[in-house]
Amino acid sequence: MHSDWPDLPSELLADIAKRLSSIHDYLCFRGVCSSWRSAATFDNFDNALPRVPWLMYVTGEKKEEEKHVERVANFFDLTNNKTYNITTNFPPSHDKKSYVLSCGGWILCVSEDTGGAVNLTHPVWRVKLDLPCLDTFPEYAHKDRIRFITKMVLSCSPTIKGHLVVMVIWGKKNQLGFSRPGDSSWSVTDTWDGSFSDIIYRNGRLYAVDFRRKVVECDIDGPNPSQIVQVFSFPYLPDLYYSASTAFYLVETSGGLLIVRRGIFDRRTI
Amino acid sequence: MVTTDEKGPLTAKKKSVIIRSCDGDEFLVSESAAVLSTSLKKILEEKEDRLIHLSDIDNKTLAMVIAYLSTHADDGLSDDLKRSFDQEFVSGKEFDVLKYLVLATDTLQVTCLCYTVAKKMADIMKNKLVEWVRREFDIQNDYTPEAEAEIRRLDAWAWDDRQLEDD
């Protein structure tokens, strides 16, 4: 029986492509022929499928003909112990005074230079979205620029147009802020008298835990996105050792949220 | 030829329909199984006729789809049993068979089965070279050498890596 695969309708090819959990397989699928490529679009890649994350590390590469050292982003795939060197149009900035945070394969690159340019890139899809600069945060001063943003989560894949909200923990007081691509400035939530340790986006809401083990909620897409509402306070347990070097994390598992405590110096995790 | 589905001969209580494949074979199917296909359900709602002719599904593919529908319409089977049936159903099938199945389930709008088959196809392609997929799925590479070179250049990491380990 002669097989005429490319004649499968584009929607069905897309249905198959959407079930490829590895981005590597997805790129190979796109390479097969032109109709497979047009079905397996950037938008059709299902970011929600569970995946083992890659680890990114940057190395310097000095080219003979150039004086400066070129920074190269390397990605280590834990599933096969391989390192991929993705140089095309990446890293997002050759600026040495910049650092990165990541969420779901997307990389937030924050420059510590004047102005503090911020952008969101995807190394495989070679997409770059500009976000408002750091100097649009209230009371931003150049001296605060070092590690100004400490955490970042995305509300959805940036491929879903018009819905993306980038949420961050920012500034010396570790407050909450958010922006959407195209915004002229970062928005901030009402001031909270605690300092936030971690954030997570779940069921359309932003949850944050502070260093006093209080969990708050923000309805980012609602009419009053800057309002912070406390939803949970973890009781003080005297047998746990608390110190300034304790961090708290929010972890989603089996439909629930867990608070994970990490003692940074005593290396005990409870 | 009239073939009864897995539930045996028609009883007076249970309504049935006859579905005819493009090559003329007829299958007797309980209505409760047929309506799991959104397309068949619509046809049955619109006309009294108990004979449905499917002009683009062959007998082998139709027999498979009907076996699936009958199993899923059986209230006596637990969800776990149905799930393991689904896994068995797609395992070991040739690419051609899967292709006609995915087309048939799309036409008949049997969403769950369509997803199961699509997932199976995706699993087959896991860790495979582009050349392997083209060969096994019998696909004509319609890229010009220049276009393919450009695609390879852009995602060199993904292509080069697999060139070394396979073929």
Contacts between the chains, C-beta under 8 A, distances in Angstrom:
chain1	res1	chain2	res2	distance
A	1	B	96	5.3
A	2	B	138	7.2
A	3	B	95	6.8
A	3	B	96	5.3
A	3	B	99	6.5
A	3	B	137	6.5
A	3	B	138	4.3
A	3	B	139	8.0
A	5	B	99	6.7
A	5	B	137	5.0
A	5	B	138	6.6
A	5	B	139	4.8
A	6	B	139	6.1
A	6	B	140	7.0
A	6	B	142	7.6
A	8	B	99	6.8
A	8	B	102	7.2
A	8	B	103	6.9
A	9	B	106	7.2
A	11	B	106	7.7
A	12	B	102	5.7
A	12	B	103	7.2
A	12	B	106	5.6
A	12	B	114	7.8
A	12	B	118	7.2
A	15	B	102	7.8
A	15	B	114	6.8
A	15	B	115	7.1
A	15	B	118	4.3
A	16	B	102	7.6
A	16	B	118	4.6
A	16	B	121	4.8
A	16	B	122	5.3
A	17	B	122	7.3
A	18	B	118	7.7
A	18	B	122	7.9
A	19	B	115	7.8
A	19	B	118	5.5
A	19	B	119	4.6
A	19	B	121	7.8
A	19	B	122	3.7
A	19	B	123	7.7
A	20	B	122	4.8
A	20	B	125	6.7
A	20	B	126	7.5
A	22	B	126	7.0
A	22	B	127	7.8
A	24	B	158	5.3
A	24	B	161	7.6
A	24	B	162	7.9
A	25	B	122	7.7
A	25	B	125	6.0
A	25	B	126	5.7
A	25	B	127	7.0
A	25	B	128	7.6
A	27	B	155	5.0
A	27	B	158	4.2
A	27	B	159	7.8
A	28	B	125	7.3
A	28	B	128	6.8
A	28	B	129	7.0
A	28	B	130	5.0
A	28	B	133	6.9
A	28	B	158	6.6
A	28	B	159	7.8
A	28	B	162	7.0
A	29	B	125	6.4
A	29	B	133	7.5
A	30	B	151	7.7
A	31	B	130	4.4
A	31	B	148	7.8
A	31	B	151	5.7
A	31	B	152	7.7
A	31	B	155	7.6
A	31	B	158	8.0
A	31	B	159	6.9
A	32	B	130	5.7
A	32	B	133	5.3
A	32	B	134	5.8
A	32	B	137	7.7
A	32	B	139	5.9
A	32	B	141	7.5
A	33	B	134	7.4
A	33	B	139	5.5
A	33	B	140	6.7
A	33	B	141	5.7
A	33	B	142	5.1
A	33	B	143	6.9
A	34	B	142	5.2
A	34	B	143	6.5
A	35	B	142	7.9
A	36	B	139	7.7
A	37	B	151	7.9
A	82	B	161	6.6
A	84	B	157	4.3
A	84	B	158	7.8
A	84	B	161	7.0
A	85	B	157	6.2
A	86	B	157	5.4
A	88	B	153	8.0
A	88	B	154	6.1
A	88	B	155	8.0
A	88	B	156	7.6
A	124	B	155	7.6
A	126	B	154	7.7
